Amino acid sequence: MELLEQVFTTEGRLNRLRYLKYQIIWSLLVGLAGGILTVLGELVTSDPNSVLVTIPTGIMSFVGFVGGFRLAIRRLHDLDKSGWFMLLWIVPVVNIIFAIYLFCFKGTDGYNRYGADPLMY
């Protein structure tokens, strides 16, 4: 349950390595759950476009998006930036540069307005 607590909060900071780790684990879990729901829905209905397939996979996609979004906000906090910078995700090409920034740049040392340095503990 610690993973869910870490994914669904926007409080605090998240360093580069933890951000990468949580993003990978979260993506794998959501993808696996979505795949299982899709297979089960298709087994029941034999129709990949059935409501029993599209609604559960849509819900899993939304849950995956929200979790990844919140992890990125915590990563921005480590960089001493507001979560509002997530709006850059909707700008084509800028979103690629922004993703590289989140994965590559070191967070602020020591305390910042979002809390303690996650590498301190």
Phi and psi in degrees as GROMACS dihedral restraints (atoms count N, CA, C in turn):
[ dihedral_restraints ]
;  ai    aj    ak    al  type     phi  dphi    fc
    3     4     5     6     1   -60.9    20    10
    4     5     6     7     1   -36.6    20    10
    6     7     8     9     1   -60.7    20    10
    7     8     9    10     1   -44.5    20    10
    9    10    11    12     1   -64.0    20    10
   10    11    12    13     1   -38.4    20    10
   12    13    14    15     1   -64.0    20    10
   13    14    15    16     1   -40.3    20    10
   15    16    17    18     1   -70.7    20    10
   16    17    18    19     1   -34.8    20    10
   18    19    20    21     1   -77.3    20    10
   19    20    21    22     1   -39.5    20    10
   21    22    23    24     1   -99.5    20    10
   22    23    24    25     1    29.1    20    10
   24    25    26    27     1  -122.6    20    10
   25    26    27    28     1   152.1    20    10
   27    28    29    30     1  -114.1    20    10
   28    29    30    31     1     7.4    20    10
   30    31    32    33     1   -84.7    20    10
   31    32    33    34     1   140.8    20    10
   33    34    35    36     1    87.7    20    10
   34    35    36    37     1  -165.4    20    10
   36    37    38    39     1  -125.0    20    10
   37    38    39    40     1   158.0    20    10
   39    40    41    42     1  -139.0    20    10
   40    41    42    43     1   117.5    20    10
   42    43    44    45     1   -74.7    20    10
   43    44    45    46     1   173.7    20    10
   45    46    47    48     1   -59.2    20    10
   46    47    48    49     1   -47.3    20    10
   48    49    50    51     1   -66.6    20    10
   49    50    51    52     1   -44.7    20    10
   51    52    53    54     1   -65.8    20    10
   52    53    54    55     1   -38.1    20    10
   54    55    56    57     1   -59.6    20    10
   55    56    57    58     1   -48.2    20    10
   57    58    59    60     1   -61.3    20    10
   58    59    60    61     1   -46.3    20    10
   60    61    62    63     1   -60.8    20    10
   61    62    63    64     1   -49.3    20    10
   63    64    65    66     1   -66.5    20    10
   64    65    66    67     1   -38.1    20    10
   66    67    68    69     1   -63.6    20    10
   67    68    69    70     1   -43.2    20    10
   69    70    71    72     1   -65.7    20    10
   70    71    72    73     1   -49.9    20    10
   72    73    74    75     1   -61.7    20    10
   73    74    75    76     1   -44.9    20    10
   75    76    77    78     1   -62.2    20    10
   76    77    78    79     1   -44.5    20    10
   78    79    80    81     1   -62.9    20    10
   79    80    81    82     1   -42.0    20    10
   81    82    83    84     1   -64.4    20    10
   82    83    84    85     1   -44.8    20    10
   84    85    86    87     1   -64.0    20    10
   85    86    87    88     1   -46.0    20    10
   87    88    89    90     1   -66.4    20    10
   88    89    90    91     1   -41.5    20    10
   90    91    92    93     1   -63.5    20    10
   91    92    93    94     1   -42.1    20    10
   93    94    95    96     1   -64.6    20    10
   94    95    96    97     1   -46.5    20    10
   96    97    98    99     1   -63.0    20    10
   97    98    99   100     1   -43.0    20    10
   99   100   101   102     1   -62.9    20    10
  100   101   102   103     1   -40.3    20    10
  102   103   104   105     1   -64.4    20    10
  103   104   105   106     1   -43.1    20    10
  105   106   107   108     1   -63.0    20    10
  106   107   108   109     1   -44.9    20    10
  108   109   110   111     1   -62.2    20    10
  109   110   111   112     1   -38.5    20    10
  111   112   113   114     1   -64.8    20    10
  112   113   114   115     1   -47.2    20    10
  114   115   116   117     1   -62.3    20    10
  115   116   117   118     1   -45.7    20    10
  117   118   119   120     1   -61.2    20    10
  118   119   120   121     1   -43.1    20    10
  120   121   122   123     1   -62.6    20    10
  121   122   123   124     1   -40.5    20    10
  123   124   125   126     1   -70.7    20    10
  124   125   126   127     1   -33.1    20    10
  126   127   128   129     1   -65.1    20    10
  127   128   129   130     1   -38.2    20    10
  129   130   131   132     1   -73.6    20    10
  130   131   132   133     1   -41.4    20    10
  132   133   134   135     1  -106.8    20    10
  133   134   135   136     1   -19.0    20    10
  135   136   137   138     1    60.8    20    10
  136   137   138   139     1    17.6    20    10
  138   139   140   141     1  -132.1    20    10
  139   140   141   142     1   112.0    20    10
  141   142   143   144     1   -66.4    20    10
  142   143   144   145     1   -14.4    20    10
  144   145   146   147     1  -100.3    20    10
  145   146   147   148     1    12.2    20    10
  147   148   149   150     1   -70.2    20    10
  148   149   150   151     1   155.3    20    10
  150   151   152   153     1   -61.6    20    10
  151   152   153   154     1   -32.8    20    10
  153   154   155   156     1   -66.8    20    10
  154   155   156   157     1   -16.3    20    10
  156   157   158   159     1   -99.2    20    10
  157   158   159   160     1   -47.6    20    10
  159   160   161   162     1   -72.2    20    10
  160   161   162   163     1   -38.6    20    10
  162   163   164   165     1   -67.1    20    10
  163   164   165   166     1   -51.1    20    10
  165   166   167   168     1   -61.8    20    10
  166   167   168   169     1   -39.0    20    10
  168   169   170   171     1   -70.9    20    10
  169   170   171   172     1   -32.1    20    10
  171   172   173   174     1   -65.1    20    10
  172   173   174   175     1   -41.7    20    10
  174   175   176   177     1   -63.9    20    10
  175   176   177   178     1   -43.6    20    10
  177   178   179   180     1   -63.7    20    10
  178   179   180   181     1   -38.0    20    10
  180   181   182   183     1   -63.3    20    10
  181   182   183   184     1   -42.0    20    10
  183   184   185   186     1   -65.0    20    10
  184   185   186   187     1   -44.4    20    10
  186   187   188   189     1   -61.6    20    10
  187   188   189   190     1   -42.0    20    10
  189   190   191   192     1   -62.8    20    10
  190   191   192   193     1   -42.0    20    10
  192   193   194   195     1   -63.0    20    10
  193   194   195   196     1   -47.1    20    10
  195   196   197   198     1   -61.8    20    10
  196   197   198   199     1   -43.9    20    10
  198   199   200   201     1   -61.8    20    10
  199   200   201   202     1   -46.8    20    10
  201   202   203   204     1   -63.8    20    10
  202   203   204   205     1   -37.5    20    10
  204   205   206   207     1   -62.7    20    10
  205   206   207   208     1   -44.9    20    10
  207   208   209   210     1   -68.3    20    10
  208   209   210   211     1   -36.4    20    10
  210   211   212   213     1   -62.0    20    10
  211   212   213   214     1   -41.8    20    10
  213   214   215   216     1   -65.5    20    10
  214   215   216   217     1   -35.2    20    10
  216   217   218   219     1   -63.2    20    10
  217   218   219   220     1   -42.9    20    10
  219   220   221   222     1   -65.1    20    10
  220   221   222   223     1   -34.8    20    10
  222   223   224   225     1   -65.0    20    10
  223   224   225   226     1   -41.1    20    10
  225   226   227   228     1   -61.5    20    10
  226   227   228   229     1   -38.8    20    10
  228   229   230   231     1   -60.0    20    10
  229   230   231   232     1   -37.1    20    10
  231   232   233   234     1   -65.4    20    10
  232   233   234   235     1   -28.9    20    10
  234   235   236   237     1   -87.8    20    10
  235   236   237   238     1     7.5    20    10
  237   238   239   240     1    60.8    20    10
  238   239   240   241     1    39.5    20    10
  240   241   242   243     1  -119.3    20    10
  241   242   243   244     1   153.2    20    10
  243   244   245   246     1   -73.6    20    10
  244   245   246   247     1   152.3    20    10
  246   247   248   249     1   -62.9    20    10
  247   248   249   250     1   -18.0    20    10
  249   250   251   252     1   -63.7    20    10
  250   251   252   253     1   -18.6    20    10
  252   253   254   255     1   -64.7    20    10
  253   254   255   256     1   -14.0    20    10
  255   256   257   258     1   -63.1    20    10
  256   257   258   259     1   -17.2    20    10
  258   259   260   261     1   -63.3    20    10
  259   260   261   262     1   -17.5    20    10
  261   262   263   264     1   -65.8    20    10
  262   263   264   265     1   -18.7    20    10
  264   265   266   267     1   -61.7    20    10
  265   266   267   268     1   -24.6    20    10
  267   268   269   270     1   -88.2    20    10
  268   269   270   271     1    -4.2    20    10
  270   271   272   273     1   -95.1    20    10
  271   272   273   274     1   115.5    20    10
  273   274   275   276     1   -56.9    20    10
  274   275   276   277     1   147.2    20    10
  276   277   278   279     1    70.1    20    10
  277   278   279   280     1   -45.5    20    10
  279   280   281   282     1   -62.0    20    10
  280   281   282   283     1   -34.4    20    10
  282   283   284   285     1   -64.6    20    10
  283   284   285   286     1   -31.6    20    10
  285   286   287   288     1   -69.4    20    10
  286   287   288   289     1   -45.6    20    10
  288   289   290   291     1   -62.5    20    10
  289   290   291   292     1   -39.9    20    10
  291   292   293   294     1   -63.3    20    10
  292   293   294   295     1   -42.0    20    10
  294   295   296   297     1   -63.3    20    10
  295   296   297   298     1   -41.6    20    10
  297   298   299   300     1   -62.8    20    10
  298   299   300   301     1   -41.5    20    10
  300   301   302   303     1   -58.2    20    10
  301   302   303   304     1   -45.7    20    10
  303   304   305   306     1   -63.1    20    10
  304   305   306   307     1   -38.8    20    10
  306   307   308   309     1   -81.4    20    10
  307   308   309   310     1   -24.4    20    10
  309   310   311   312     1  -107.4    20    10
  310   311   312   313     1   -29.2    20    10
  312   313   314   315     1   -87.0    20    10
  313   314   315   316     1   139.7    20    10
  315   316   317   318     1   -72.6    20    10
  316   317   318   319     1   140.9    20    10
  318   319   320   321     1   -71.8    20    10
  319   320   321   322     1   171.9    20    10
  321   322   323   324     1   -70.5    20    10
  322   323   324   325     1   143.0    20    10
  324   325   326   327     1   -76.8    20    10
  325   326   327   328     1   143.4    20    10
  327   328   329   330     1    71.1    20    10
  328   329   330   331     1  -156.6    20    10
  330   331   332   333     1   -78.4    20    10
  331   332   333   334     1   147.8    20    10
  333   334   335   336     1  -135.5    20    10
  334   335   336   337     1  -171.8    20    10
  336   337   338   339     1   -67.7    20    10
  337   338   339   340     1    -8.3    20    10
  339   340   341   342     1  -104.5    20    10
  340   341   342   343     1    -0.6    20    10
  342   343   344   345     1   131.1    20    10
  343   344   345   346     1  -165.5    20    10
  345   346   347   348     1   -76.5    20    10
  346   347   348   349     1   155.2    20    10
  348   349   350   351     1   -63.1    20    10
  349   350   351   352     1   124.4    20    10
  351   352   353   354     1   -65.5    20    10
  352   353   354   355     1   -15.5    20    10
  354   355   356   357     1   -84.1    20    10
  355   356   357   358     1    -6.8    20    10
  357   358   359   360     1   -77.9    20    10
  358   359   360   361     1   -22.0    20    10
